[in-house]
Amino acid sequence: MAHVFTRPFKVRIYELDSLGHVNNAVYLRYCEQAAMEASESVGYTWERYRELGWIWVIRRTIMEHIAPAYYGDTINVTTWLSRVTYASAFREYLLTRDKDGSIIGRAQSRWALIDARTGRPVRMPREMKEVFQPTGKVAIRDLKPMRGEKPTENPCCYIHRRRVQRYELDSAGHVNNAVYLNWLEQAKFDAITEAGFPSSRLREMGITIVQTRIEIEYLHPALEGDEIEIHSWLAAMARTHGTWGHKIIRVRDGELLARAWSTGAFLDLEGHPTRAPEALIKASLRGPKS
């Protein structure tokens, strides 16, 4: 019988962003925790993995945000495996609001089973496959391109540097997967600000931008003290939303650590979709305001 696990999360006040709803990176943290507890529920606990010398790491995540969640909401994260390969497991997630059953979001992560000492893939034992019982059912498929989007021509590439901080690391000693989402969101708003449209100006225009989709592939870990560059460009536009491409590069050797696509929707101050300002699009494509 397929193993399907549900974990409720009550939204806490510090999980809200400046718009008053749950930030997109928080949803990924919910999913990671639900995945760990799903594993524990069939006997593969944190302690057992440590004894075996194995860790799970996320190689790729696709996430779509459908509706906002607010302080006091209880979000049920239902998770299951859809497919298992040699050393990878495709874990699906469906996030619903407890009080009305409405869908908040959905996601899929490709997890890799790794030897903690060598960093090499570990073949998943048959007994592990048997207890998790993949269902074959997916919660979400590849996201790009989005309906109505047209690729942009010769977009400016914005580059932002930062250094990995100790507080951004997780128990495996590298930057936590959800932190990348914070980095990318900030890089996008930094780029828009450089183009002459800071958040204050957007508010004056009666516009806000919310993250609706993210697709990210993790290629190599970012470690404490690494200096990184985030390259961002406006890759595609539609009437009410746009998609940015991103690359995260380690400065000292040029190693590509991650690549991603993130889609943001333009909303009015009542939360309704609205047309993206032409001036903002042109400025973002052109480059930093001189």
N, C-alpha and C positions, 0 to 999 in steps of 0.2 A: 504494500500500500504506500502511496506517495506520502512523503513527509512534508506537511504544510504547517507552518508555525506563525503565530500572531503574537506580537508584543505591543501593548499600549504605552504611549508616551504622553504625559500631561505637559502641555506647553508652559515653560517657565518664563518669567518676565525678562530675564537676561538673554533669552533666545530671540527676542524681537529685534528688528532692525529699525532704521530711522523712519521707515514708513509705517511702523506699528504692527507688522506681521512677521512671521517666522522667516528668517534668512535662509536662502537656498542651501548654504553649507550645513545648516543644522539638520536638514532632512537627510543628507548623506551620513551624518553622524548617527542619526536614528537607525538608518539602514545597516550601518556597520555593527551597531550594538545588537540589533535584531538578529543579524547573521551569527554573531558569536553565541547568543543565547539559543538560537536554533540548533547550533552544533552541540552545545552543552546538553540540550534536552534529549539527545540520543547517545550521550556518553562521551562525546569528544569535548572535554572541558579544557579550560586554560591550562590547568595543571597537567593534564594528559599530554597536550601538545608540547609542553615544556619538557616532559620526560622523554618524549619521542624525538625532541630536537627539531620539530617542524613549526613553521609559521605559514599562515595564509597572507598573501599580499594581493592587492587589487591591481590588475593590469589595465583594465578599461572600464569605464562607467558611462552609461547613457541615462540621463534623468530628464523627466518632463514635469513641469509644475503646472497644475491645472486650475487650482483655486487656492487662495490664501488661507493660512491658519493663524489664529490669534491667541492671545494670552488666555489661559483657562481651557482651551480646547483640548480634548483627548484625541490623539492621532493613533490609530491602529496601523501598525506596519505588519502586513502579512507577507511572508517570504517562503520561497521554495526553490529547489534546483530544477532547471529546465533541461539541462544537458551536462554530461560529464565526459571529459576527454582524458588523455594520458595523465596529465598533471594539473588540469584546470577544471573548474566548476563554474557554470553559468547560473548565477543566483538572481532570481526575479524578486521584485518588491512592488507591492500595491499599498499605497497610503490612503486611508479613508478617515473621515471625521466620525467619531464614535456616535455623536448625538443624532446624526441624520444619514449616515452611510455614504455621504457624498465623497467622490474621489478627489483627493488633494494632489496626488502625484503618483508617478510610477517610474520604475527604474530597473536597470539590469547592470550587474557588475560581473566581470570575468575575474574570478579569483584563481590564483596559482598557488599550489602547495609547494613550499620551498624548504630545503634543508637550511636551518638557521645558521649553521657553521660555515657551510660551503657556498650558500647562495644558489645552489643548483636545484632544478625541479625534482620533486619526489613523485614517483608513480603512486597514484592513489590506490590503496589496498582494496581488494574486492569487498571485504567486510564493511568498509566505509561507504562504498558505492551502494551496498545493499541497504544500509540503514537510512541513507538520504533519499533513495528512490527517486531519480529524476522523473518529472512528469511529462516533459516535452512541450509544455505550455509556456509561452513567453508573455511577459507583461508589457513589453515595449519592443519596438523594432528600431533599426537605424533611423536617425532623425532627419538627416539632411538629404536634399534641400527641402525647405519648408514651402508650402503652397504659396504661389505668387511671387516668390523671391527671384530676383534676377542678379547674376553676378555683377559686381562692380568692375570698372576698368581702371587699372593703374592706381589703386588706393595707396595712400600714404601708410608707411609702416612706422608705428610709434614704438619706441624702445624705452623701457623703464628698468632701472637697476634696483636690486635690493639684496640684502645679505640675510641668509637663513638664521633665524634666532632660535635659541635653545627651547623657548616655550612653544615653538611650532612643531617640535618632534613628538613622536609617539613612542610606544613601548618597544618598537623594533629599532629605534634609534635614528629614524629618518623622518622627513616631513610627512605629517599625516595627510591622507588623501583629501580630506575636506578642506584643509588649509589652501590647497591649490585653487579651490573655487573662490575663496576670499581674495587670493592674489589676482585671479583673472577678472573678477568683478571690479576690483580697485583699478586694475590696469585699463579697463574699458572706460571707467569714469575719468581717470587721469587723462586719457587720450581725448575724450570729449572736452575736458576742461582746457587742454592745450589748444584745441581747435576754437576756443572762444566761447564755450557753452558750459560753464560750471553749473553745479546743482542749483545755486541761487538764481541764475538766469533762467534755468528751466522752470523753476517754481513761478517766477514772474510771468512766464509764458503760459502757465497753467498746465504744465506737462511734467510727468514723471516717467521713468523707465524702470521696468521690472524684468528680472531674469525669468525666462519661461522654459529654456531648454539648455542643456549642457551635454556635450559629448567629449570625453577626455581619455586619452591614452597615456598611461604612465610607462615610460621606457626605462628610465634609470632613477635611482633614489637621489633626492636632494638631502645633503647632510649639514650638520651644524657648521656654520662659518662659511659655507659655499656662497660665493657671489654669483648671482644669477641675473640674466636679462630676460624680460618678458617682451616679446615682439607681438604686436597686436595691429590688426588692420580690419577695416570694414569690408567684409568679403561679399555680402549680398544684401539687397534691400527689397522690401515690399512696402505696401502702403502704410501699414501700421506696425511693422517690426523690421528688425535688421539683425544680421548674423555677423559676428566678429570671428576671425581666425586668430589663433594664438600659438606661439611656440615659446617654450621655456628652455633657456640655454644656459649651461654652466660656463662662466666667463673664462676660467683658467685654461680649459681645453676645448671649448666649443661644443661639448657634448650636448646633444638634444635630450633633455630630460623628460619632456612631455609635450604633447600637442593637443589642441582642443578647438572646438567650435562652440560658441555660446550665442544664444539668441535672446534679444531683449525686445519687449513689447512697449510701445508708447501708449500711455494712458492719460486721460484728463484727471483732474483732481478728485473727481467722483469715482474714479476707477474704471471708466469706460474706455475702450480702444479709441484711439484718435490718430489722425494722419501725422506721420513724421514730418517735422518742419524741413522744408527744402533747404533752407539756409544752413541748418545743422548738418544735413547730409553732405552738401557741397563742401562745407568747412572741414568735416571729418575726412573726406576723401582728399582734400587739398593738402592738409597738414597743419602744423602748429601756426597759430596766429602770430604774425610778426609785430 
